[in-house]
Amino acid sequence: MASGILGQSALSATTDTTVYTVPASTLAIVNVNVVNRSSSTDATVRVALASTATPQNSEWIEYGVIVPPGGVVERAGIALNAAKRVIVYASTANCSASVYGLEQSV
């Protein structure tokens, strides 16, 4: 059973990035954190819990959230089944995403 940081990524601008994928035969409880590292520019952020690398419209849990310079958006206590992906998008390359929590074999 893994716990702690499960995935991290410095995001590329305007690109859907898979930050974490739940391993096979595993349940994960995660928190997702996206920080805007810029000191002067807002970032527009999206977060999806998806079955593939290309999220469907129904899989977005945050969409178009404005994160001010030095700001953060966080979602906590998300339960994910095996093979689900946490995908993050940002309008600028000045954002980082972290997924942390715990995994449990099922």
C-alpha positions in Angstrom: 0.0 0.0 0.0 1.6 3.3 -1.2 0.9 6.5 0.6 2.1 10.1 0.4 2.9 11.7 -2.9 1.5 9.6 -5.7 2.2 11.9 -8.7 3.6 15.3 -9.5 4.0 17.3 -12.7 5.2 20.7 -13.8 2.4 21.3 -16.4 2.9 22.3 -20.0 0.6 25.1 -21.2 -2.7 24.2 -22.7 -2.1 20.4 -22.5 -4.0 17.7 -20.7 -1.5 16.0 -18.4 -2.0 12.7 -16.6 -0.5 13.3 -13.2 -1.5 10.0 -11.6 -3.1 6.7 -12.7 -4.5 4.3 -10.1 -2.7 0.9 -10.4 -4.6 -2.3 -11.3 -6.5 -4.0 -8.4 -6.2 -0.9 -6.3 -8.5 1.7 -4.7 -7.0 5.2 -4.1 -8.1 8.0 -1.9 -6.4 11.2 -3.2 -6.1 14.9 -2.8 -5.3 17.0 -5.9 -3.5 20.3 -5.6 -2.7 22.7 -8.5 -0.5 25.7 -7.7 0.1 28.8 -9.9 3.9 29.5 -9.6 3.6 32.8 -11.5 4.1 36.1 -9.6 2.1 38.1 -12.1 -0.3 36.0 -14.3 -3.6 34.3 -13.6 -3.9 30.7 -14.7 -7.0 28.9 -15.8 -7.1 25.3 -14.5 -9.1 22.1 -15.2 -9.1 18.8 -13.3 -10.6 15.6 -14.6 -11.1 12.0 -13.2 -10.9 10.1 -16.4 -10.9 6.6 -17.8 -8.5 7.6 -20.7 -6.0 10.3 -21.5 -8.7 12.3 -23.2 -11.4 13.2 -20.6 -15.0 13.1 -21.6 -17.2 16.2 -20.8 -18.7 14.3 -17.8 -15.3 13.6 -16.2 -14.2 17.1 -15.4 -14.6 18.1 -11.7 -13.0 21.5 -12.1 -13.3 23.5 -15.3 -12.1 27.1 -16.0 -11.1 27.9 -12.4 -9.0 31.0 -12.2 -6.0 30.6 -10.0 -4.3 33.9 -9.1 -0.5 34.3 -9.0 0.8 32.3 -6.0 -2.7 30.7 -5.6 -3.8 27.1 -5.3 -6.9 25.0 -6.1 -7.3 21.8 -4.2 -9.8 18.9 -4.1 -9.6 16.5 -1.2 -10.9 13.0 -0.3 -11.5 11.7 -3.8 -12.0 8.0 -4.1 -10.8 6.4 -7.3 -11.1 2.9 -8.6 -8.4 1.0 -10.6 -7.2 2.5 -13.8 -8.7 6.0 -13.2 -6.5 8.9 -14.1 -6.2 12.3 -12.6 -5.7 14.7 -15.5 -4.9 18.4 -15.1 -4.8 21.2 -17.6 -3.5 24.7 -17.2 -3.5 27.7 -19.5 0.1 28.6 -18.6 3.3 26.6 -18.0 3.7 28.2 -14.6 1.6 25.6 -12.8 2.4 22.5 -10.9 0.1 19.6 -9.9 0.4 17.2 -7.1 -1.7 14.1 -6.2 -1.2 12.7 -2.8 -3.1 10.2 -0.6 -3.1 6.5 -0.2 -3.6 3.3 -2.2 -5.2 0.1 -1.0 -5.2 -3.3 -2.8 -8.6 -4.7 -3.5 
